[in-house]
Amino acid sequence: MPSAADLVPILHRAALSAFVGITALSMLAALMGRVRLRRSVLAWRRPGVLVRPLLGPVLFLLLVAGGFGHAWLTGRSVPTALLVGYPAGGLFWLAATWMLRTVVVTEYGIVHDLSRMHRTVLWGQVIDYFTTTRQGRPHVVLFYRGPQGTRRRLDLPVPKAHATAVHEVIERKLGARFSVPDEDVSEEALGSLDDRIDLS
């Protein structure tokens, strides 16, 4: 019967294999979700992608690098499985998180979160919309009908580089059904609109 000292390396490698497998599957799922989208027109990363969402995998990779550096300085050898497994798992995790934070505008609607494809807003669901600017950043606000006819709102920040292209797509898809002001809606008007529309 193996001793506890013999079991620890086995359990360690099993946990590492599970970690690498799960992160690899997450990356593949994110990639497949992106590839499955048809007739995409525009795509960009959601705001904050370099800070909050990637904090976990980045800190993990830094911790791994620190551990390997400490082992090298103290003259300890690191098994090849660990030397390859931990960085690979961290990179898979990082790639999956990066891809899932993509906003994709297609001919059928707006996918604002690849990890929640069921929350895609189809153009036919939109019941009203307007554009505004907050802190110098363009925003598109869509009011749409969700499941069971509930009214919902999507507040979508748009990079300045894509603002014109997004406006053209929205005008092409929704302009015939709605008439919106040419000028941006002020924050005061936005607050007043929130008070009048039930978004629950």
N, C-alpha and C positions, 0 to 999 in steps of 0.2 A: 504494500500500500504506500503510495507516495506521501512524503512528509509535507508539512505546510510550506517549507522552504521550496520544495519542488513545485507546489501548486501555484505559488504566487506568479512566477514567470508565465506559466500556462494561462492563468486567468488574465494576466496583463495583455498577452498577445491576443487572446480571444476578444477582450474588450476593445483593443485597438482595431482588430479586424472588423468588428461590428461598427465601430465609429467610421472607419473608412468606407465600409459598404453603405451605411446610411447616408453619409454625405455625398458619395458618388451617385446614389439613386436620386437624391434631392437635386443634384446638379443636372442629371439626365432628365428628370421630370420638368425642371424649369426650362431646359433647352427644348424639349418636345413641346411644351406649352407654347413657347415662342414660335417654333417652326410650324405648328398647326394653324396658326393664325393666317387666314387667307386675305389677300388683297389689302395688305397694310399700306398706309399712305405716309404716316409719320411715326416716329418713335423717339422717346427721350427718357432720361432717368428722372425719377421723382426727386423733388428738393430734399436735402438732408441725406442723400444717398451716401455721401462720403463721411458722415458723422455717426448718426444713431444706428441705422441698420447694420452697418459693417463693423460696428464696435466690437461685437462678440468675436467674429473670426479673426479680426486684426489683432486683438489682444491675445487670442489663443496662439496665433503664429509668433507674436513677440515673446510669449512665455516659452514656447518651444525653442525658439532661437536662443533665448537666455539659458535654458536648460542645457542645450547642446554646447553653448559657449562655456558654461561652467564645467561641463564634463571635459571639454578639450583643455581648459586651463589647469584642471586638477589631474590631467593625465589618465582619465578613465575612458575606457572604450565604450562606444554606443553600438548595440546590435544593429545590423543592417535593417532589420524589419522595423525597428523604431525610428531609425534615421530616415527611412523612406515613408513609413506609414503616417507619422504625425504631420509632416509638412504636406503630404498629399491630401490627407483628410481636411486640413485647414484650408488648403487652396480650393478643394471641392466646395467646402462650405462658403468660402468667399465668393466663388463664381456663382453659386446658386443664389445667394443673397443679392448679388449685383444684378443678375438677370431678372429676378422677381420684382425688382424695384423699377421696372420699365413700364412706361405708359405707351400704349400703342393705339393710334388712330387708324381705323380701317374703313372700308367702304360700307361696313355694316354697323359700326358703332365705335365706342371708346372702351378699350380695356385699360382700366386705371390701376389694376393690381393683378398681376399674373398668378399670384398665389390664391386669388379668389375669382376665378373665371366666371362663376355664377353671378357675380355682381357687375358683369359687363353691361354697359348702358347702350342699348340699341337705339338707332336714330328714331325708329318708330315709337319708342317709349317716351320720348321727350315731349313734354307738354308746354314748356316755355324755357327761355334762356336769355341771358344777357352777358355782356363783357364788362369788366371793370379793371382798375389798376390799384394795386396795394403795394405800398413801399417801392414804387417804381417797377413792379413786376406785373405783367398782364395775367388776368385770371378769366376763365370762362366758367360761368355758373349755369348748370343745367338743372331744371326741375323735370322729374320724370316719374312714371308710374312703375312701382316695383311689384313684387308678388302680391296677389290679392287686391291689386289696385291701389295700394298704399302710395302716397306721394313721398318722394324722396328728393334729395338735393345732392348734387356733385359739384364741389368747388374745386376746380382744377387749375393749379398754377401752370403757366405756360412759359417756357424760356423765350426770351426776347428774339432769339434767332429763329424760332418757329412761329412767332405770333402771327405774322402775315399768312403763312401757309395754313395754320389752324383756322384762322378767320375765313379763308377762302373755302376750306372744306366744309365748315359749318354753314356758311352762306349757301353753298351748293346743295347741302343735304337738308337744311332747315329753313333757308330763306324764303322758299315758296310758301311755307306754312305759317311763318311768323314774321312780324314786322318789329324790328328793334331800333332804338335810337342809334344814330351814328356816333354820338359822343359816349364816352364811358359813363357808367352809372356811379354816382358818388357813394361814399360809405354811409351817409345819412339816408339816402334812398334805399340802400341795401338793408339797413336796419329796419326801416319802415316796412319794406317788403316782407321781411322775416316775420314781423308782427302780424301781418295780414294773411299770410299763407300758413296753413296747418301742414307741417312737415312730419308729423308723427306717423 
